[in-house]
């Protein structure tokens, strides 16, 4: 049932324009000065790095006209302040439109809030052209997201947003000590939907007007130091639906974080299931003055434990079972060097140096540094082993050097020659509107990563994947809200590459139990869901796993099990939903 718009607040979000360069990195309300962060979802609070905080820009003169954007603090208008936590109850909208970015970049994420008048009319002004989504919320409930396309300099009127009634989802949180059942944050998310609630002292919660369909519920005890667990449910249309959430893990990982026998305090420690498990618990904590930490409530299994903080970014794998010792000794080894220009010998600032072993499965696993004004770089906490160091900077040819790290800190200098990469022209494939940014992964010879990062595009949708040397590359191109595109073989140098992105379709995978596999397209190439899982591995779990913004075409989900591999073919069409049963 729908009814005309009578709302207290309308929110317009432009989150589909891709990355934009700013002075610091922001991820759906998370801002950190060092840019060493990435969250796959706003509900994944455990990935919050040191020095980051949930920020909302608030214009104190008019609480009904608040704006949140990805710009750095100093770029905001005078008189605006940044507050930790939500402002005026708008945190749920920030949760919905979070995005993921590579370290050192920023996603273009703009949220504006307006109050509708007594007749339900609203107005947003001074918008750049692009694809937008409008959400309304008020005392009568929420609306579904209304997608509109705005052309540069052209007004758009007559947009109708309708409030809808939905299902009352309620339940109880269990598995925590009785004194900790209250104040647990419940975050609900689905396609074009997000909401949140808190439990009372008995652990009970309720969410009103939840749309029917697949909804993921996540319960979090604390943002920076606590436990979280998740549950995926299928909500019926209307009525009441009970969804209880249990914290089931009973294992514990505890230890000390040190470097050269010196304890490191104030670092954030997070344990993430590896491989990802649909409903596995997560835990986060912070080191004390003695470098100690304890992560409670984990399920038995393998985890990637990340340590982050001022000057620290480190990962280590642990197998957790019962009470597990988790001492982490950070290697006192740094890779350093200087980057200069060929011929002139001038030091080059802003060169990205990336170290990869070739065994990385996630983009964030690769360590990197950036040169300063003197051309110097350093990469801290490097484990012994063999690495490929890659230096890249726009308008220069990328260069790769081998390096073996032993017990001492090595030096590796680079000399870069002038050169160009591949020009891009990216547009919305349905409207022709230019995009403002994309994320790109370029694989070179032997499957090594030649480039991984964000590309800012101009007002016409043009940009460049800089620093690629002559040769053949496989390119994967992503942008928020669009299905990815792949180009198996692009020669450099070459003419500008035209890229038309569309929202794509939706795939609902329904496995009987959690499975591990990979997706291949009609040509047999690996399909990447996003720019972060480099090996293309997927882990769909019951009752249903949803892949939105899936590129139209024919595919196979190849599942690996104890009896070998099984293949499940499926086809995706633009704007349609495909259901895939996995037995």
HELIX and SHEET records of a PDB file:
HELIX    1   1 UNK A   45  UNK A   47  5                                   3    
HELIX    2   2 UNK A   63  UNK A   65  5                                   3    
HELIX    3   3 UNK A   73  UNK A   75  5                                   3    
HELIX    4   4 UNK A   91  UNK A   96  1                                   6    
HELIX    5   5 UNK A  178  UNK A  180  5                                   3    
HELIX    6   6 UNK A  363  UNK A  365  5                                   3    
HELIX    7   7 UNK A  445  UNK A  447  5                                   3    
SHEET    1   A 7 UNK A   2  UNK A   3  0                                        
SHEET    2   A 7 UNK A 163  UNK A 164 -1                                        
SHEET    3   A 7 UNK A 141  UNK A 143 -1                                        
SHEET    4   A 7 UNK A 130  UNK A 138 -1                                        
SHEET    5   A 7 UNK A   9  UNK A  14 -1                                        
SHEET    6   A 7 UNK A 110  UNK A 114 -1                                        
SHEET    7   A 7 UNK A  67  UNK A  69 -1                                        
SHEET    1   B 5 UNK A   2  UNK A   3  0                                        
SHEET    2   B 5 UNK A 163  UNK A 164 -1                                        
SHEET    3   B 5 UNK A 141  UNK A 143 -1                                        
SHEET    4   B 5 UNK A 130  UNK A 138 -1                                        
SHEET    5   B 5 UNK A 146  UNK A 150 -1                                        
SHEET    1   C 4 UNK A  25  UNK A  27  0                                        
SHEET    2   C 4 UNK A  30  UNK A  32 -1                                        
SHEET    3   C 4 UNK A  53  UNK A  59 -1                                        
SHEET    4   C 4 UNK A  80  UNK A  84 -1                                        
SHEET    1   D 3 UNK A 204  UNK A 210  0                                        
SHEET    2   D 3 UNK A 167  UNK A 174 -1                                        
SHEET    3   D 3 UNK A 240  UNK A 242  1                                        
SHEET    1   E 3 UNK A 204  UNK A 210  0                                        
SHEET    2   E 3 UNK A 167  UNK A 174 -1                                        
SHEET    3   E 3 UNK A 245  UNK A 246  1                                        
SHEET    1   F 8 UNK A 193  UNK A 198  0                                        
SHEET    2   F 8 UNK A 185  UNK A 190 -1                                        
SHEET    3   F 8 UNK A 213  UNK A 220 -1                                        
SHEET    4   F 8 UNK A 227  UNK A 235 -1                                        
SHEET    5   F 8 UNK A 282  UNK A 286 -1                                        
SHEET    6   F 8 UNK A 268  UNK A 273 -1                                        
SHEET    7   F 8 UNK A 301  UNK A 309 -1                                        
SHEET    8   F 8 UNK A 312  UNK A 320 -1                                        
SHEET    1   G 3 UNK A 262  UNK A 263  0                                        
SHEET    2   G 3 UNK A 251  UNK A 259 -1                                        
SHEET    3   G 3 UNK A 292  UNK A 298 -1                                        
SHEET    1   H 3 UNK A 262  UNK A 263  0                                        
SHEET    2   H 3 UNK A 251  UNK A 259 -1                                        
SHEET    3   H 3 UNK A 323  UNK A 325  1                                        
SHEET    1   I 3 UNK A 262  UNK A 263  0                                        
SHEET    2   I 3 UNK A 251  UNK A 259 -1                                        
SHEET    3   I 3 UNK A 328  UNK A 330  1                                        
SHEET    1   J 3 UNK A 376  UNK A 379  0                                        
SHEET    2   J 3 UNK A 335  UNK A 341 -1                                        
SHEET    3   J 3 UNK A 414  UNK A 416  1                                        
SHEET    1   K 4 UNK A 367  UNK A 370  0                                        
SHEET    2   K 4 UNK A 352  UNK A 356 -1                                        
SHEET    3   K 4 UNK A 385  UNK A 392 -1                                        
SHEET    4   K 4 UNK A 399  UNK A 405 -1                                        
SHEET    1   L 3 UNK A 462  UNK A 465  0                                        
SHEET    2   L 3 UNK A 422  UNK A 428 -1                                        
SHEET    3   L 3 UNK A 497  UNK A 501  1                                        
SHEET    1   M 4 UNK A 449  UNK A 456  0                                        
SHEET    2   M 4 UNK A 437  UNK A 443 -1                                        
SHEET    3   M 4 UNK A 471  UNK A 478 -1                                        
SHEET    4   M 4 UNK A 485  UNK A 492 -1                                        
SHEET    1   N 3 UNK A 545  UNK A 550  0                                        
SHEET    2   N 3 UNK A 505  UNK A 511 -1                                        
SHEET    3   N 3 UNK A 577  UNK A 582  1                                        
SHEET    1   O 4 UNK A 537  UNK A 538  0                                        
SHEET    2   O 4 UNK A 516  UNK A 521 -1                                        
SHEET    3   O 4 UNK A 553  UNK A 561 -1                                        
SHEET    4   O 4 UNK A 564  UNK A 572 -1                                        
END                                                                             
